[in-house]
Amino acid sequence: MRRPALHDRLALLALVGGLPALVAALLLLDGWFQDPPLYWTAASGLLLFWLAAAWYLRRRLLYRLRTAANLVTALREGDLSFRGRGGPRDGGHGSLMAELNELADALREQRLGELETVVLLRNMLGEIDVAVLAFDDEGRLRMLNEAAERLLGLNEATAMGREAGDLGLAVCLEGEPERTLTLDLPGGSG
């Protein structure tokens, strides 16, 4: 048997917690109202209020959990502009939202730092007349300078994301890192 969700368990707990008060109120109403239709009207009103309060608690809790889940999903997918509102930080939900917002801010600062580093690196690589290429772990080209474009006979738009083997550079990524190779490429050889 599957365990009920947290919001359902808390709504059930609210119903169980309110049950003694409801029973006590119904017993008091029995002594207070001698007319049965009046008693049943008041009892029905109390019962409906009790159920509505538990339903409202469940809906609010579910809304807050979904908000937190959506914020985490946005962060995981790289959307760092998403923010959550949570109320006072001393409350559980407020603390959770504040921490998630701080995580988003930290990730945003990290991404901006990475972008600044890439821009600086691109500017530096553009100034030197030595072919420089950068590949990812899967052997796909992620960065090259103008000298590398001339050597490969390709522009950045057509070269980016291509595998080293497609560019005739697979041998450069294999074997010892420090060695001398002779290659024949469209823009030159040596």
Residue, then its C-alpha position, 0 to 999 in steps of 0.5 A: m500500500r502506498r503511503p499518502a502524500l505529505h499534504d494529505r497526511l497533514a490534512l488528515l492530521a488536522l481532521v483528527g486533531g479537530l475531531p475532539a473539539l467537534v465532538a465537544a461542540l456537538l455535545l454542547l449544542d445538544g444541550w443548548f438547542q432543544d429543537p432538532p432542526l436547529y441542532w442539525t443546522a448548527a451541527s452541519g455548519l460546524l461539520l462543514f467548517w471543520l472539513a473546509a478548514a482541513w481542505y483549505l490547509r491541504r490546498r495551501l500546503l500543496y500550493r507552497l510545496r508546488t511553489a518550492a518544487n517549481l523553484v527547484t526545477a527552474l534552478r536545475e534547468g538553469d532559469l536563475s530569474f525565478r524567485g519565490r515569496g515566502g513570508p517571514r524568514d522565521g517560518g518554515h516556508g519563508s526560510l525555505m524560500a529565502e534559502l532557495n532564493e539565495l541559492a539562485d543568487a549564488l548560482r547566478e553570480q557563478r554563471l556571471g563569473e563564468l561568462e566573464t571568464v569566457v569573454l576575457l579568455r576569448n579576448m586574449l585568444g583573439e590577440i595572439d597569432v597561435a591557433v588555440l582550440a578547446f574541446d570538452d570531455e566528449g571531444r567536441l570543439r567548444m572554443l577557437n580563436e581566429a588563428a585556429e579558424r584560419l588553420l582549420g579553414l572554417n569559421e567559428a559558427t561551422a566549427m563549434g560543436r564538431e567532434a575532433g575527428d571530423l576536424g582531423l584533430a582526434v590524434c591531438l586528444e589521444g596519447e601523451p599531452e606533451r608531444t609534437l605532432t605533424l598535421d596536414l589541415p586545410g589552412g596549413s600543415g606543420 
